């Protein structure tokens, strides 16, 4: 998978000193966040961040109905639908049994 870059809006004289992925058990959109701590004590979150993996697809499937209900914008709903479609029935580019069936069309409403 390609590397991704996230820009953190820290001041030029400050640096990001740590980051943490949110817990998958966090509620809704919060479970898709990456948190960054800067040397001046500032905290920033990037959300949504979804790993391109079987686990990421499984997590998205389990959250999709809640994410669609609580999405703050139509763009957020489109993101959920696009990610679900990219996951396909078994995960990104994955074939074979493992995650059960999933119909992205069920997210259309």
C-alpha positions as CSV (number, residue, x, y, z in Angstrom):
1,X,0.0,0.0,0.0
2,X,1.2,3.5,-0.7
3,X,2.5,5.7,2.1
4,X,0.1,8.4,3.1
5,X,1.1,11.8,4.5
6,X,-0.9,13.8,7.0
7,X,-0.1,17.5,7.6
8,X,-0.5,18.6,11.2
9,X,-1.1,22.3,11.5
10,X,1.6,22.8,14.1
11,X,3.5,26.1,14.3
12,X,6.7,26.2,12.3
13,X,8.8,26.2,15.5
14,X,6.9,23.2,17.0
15,X,7.1,19.6,16.0
16,X,4.9,16.5,16.2
17,X,6.4,14.4,18.9
18,X,3.9,11.5,19.2
19,X,0.9,10.0,17.5
20,X,-1.7,7.4,18.4
21,X,-4.4,5.5,16.6
22,X,-7.7,5.6,18.3
23,X,-9.0,2.5,19.9
24,X,-11.3,0.4,17.7
25,X,-13.6,0.3,20.6
26,X,-14.1,4.1,20.6
27,X,-17.6,5.2,19.6
28,X,-18.4,5.9,15.9
29,X,-16.2,8.4,14.1
30,X,-13.8,8.7,17.0
31,X,-12.6,5.1,16.3
32,X,-11.3,6.3,12.9
33,X,-9.1,9.1,14.4
34,X,-5.3,9.4,14.6
35,X,-4.2,11.8,17.4
36,X,-1.0,13.9,17.2
37,X,0.8,15.6,20.1
38,X,3.1,18.5,19.5
39,X,6.0,19.7,21.5
40,X,4.1,22.8,22.7
41,X,1.3,20.6,24.1
42,X,-1.2,21.1,21.2
43,X,-3.2,18.1,20.2
44,X,-4.7,17.5,16.7
45,X,-6.8,14.7,15.3
46,X,-7.0,13.4,11.7
47,X,-10.3,11.8,11.0
48,X,-11.4,9.6,9.2
49,X,-8.4,7.4,8.8
50,X,-9.1,3.8,7.7
51,X,-6.3,1.3,7.2
52,X,-6.5,-0.5,3.8
53,X,-6.7,-3.9,5.3
54,X,-9.1,-6.7,6.1
55,X,-9.4,-5.5,9.7
56,X,-10.1,-1.9,8.4
57,X,-12.9,-3.2,6.2
58,X,-14.4,-5.3,8.9
59,X,-14.3,-2.3,11.3
60,X,-16.0,-0.1,8.6
61,X,-18.7,-2.7,8.0
62,X,-19.5,-2.9,11.7
63,X,-19.8,0.9,11.9
64,X,-21.2,1.9,8.6
65,X,-24.9,2.2,9.6
66,X,-23.9,4.4,12.6
67,X,-21.5,6.5,10.6
68,X,-24.1,7.2,7.9
69,X,-26.7,8.2,10.6
70,X,-24.2,10.5,12.4
71,X,-22.3,11.9,9.4
72,X,-22.1,15.6,9.7
73,X,-22.2,16.2,5.9
74,X,-23.1,14.6,2.7
75,X,-19.4,14.4,1.9
76,X,-18.9,12.3,5.0
77,X,-21.7,10.0,3.9
78,X,-20.1,9.7,0.4
79,X,-16.8,8.8,2.1
80,X,-18.4,5.9,4.0
81,X,-20.1,4.6,0.9
82,X,-16.9,4.9,-1.2
83,X,-14.8,3.1,1.4
84,X,-17.5,0.4,1.7
85,X,-17.5,-0.1,-2.0
86,X,-13.7,-0.2,-2.1
87,X,-13.7,-2.9,0.5
88,X,-15.7,-5.2,-1.7
89,X,-17.2,-8.4,-0.2
90,X,-13.9,-9.6,1.4
91,X,-11.7,-6.6,1.9
92,X,-9.5,-4.4,-0.3
93,X,-8.4,-6.7,-3.2
94,X,-9.1,-9.8,-1.1
95,X,-10.9,-12.9,-2.1
96,X,-12.1,-15.9,-0.3
97,X,-14.1,-16.5,2.9
98,X,-13.6,-14.7,6.1
99,X,-15.8,-11.6,6.6
100,X,-19.2,-12.7,5.4
101,X,-21.3,-10.9,2.9
102,X,-21.7,-7.2,2.7
103,X,-23.7,-5.2,0.2
104,X,-22.6,-1.6,-0.3
105,X,-26.0,-1.0,-1.9
106,X,-27.5,-1.4,1.6
107,X,-25.7,1.9,2.5
108,X,-27.5,3.8,-0.3
109,X,-30.2,5.3,1.8
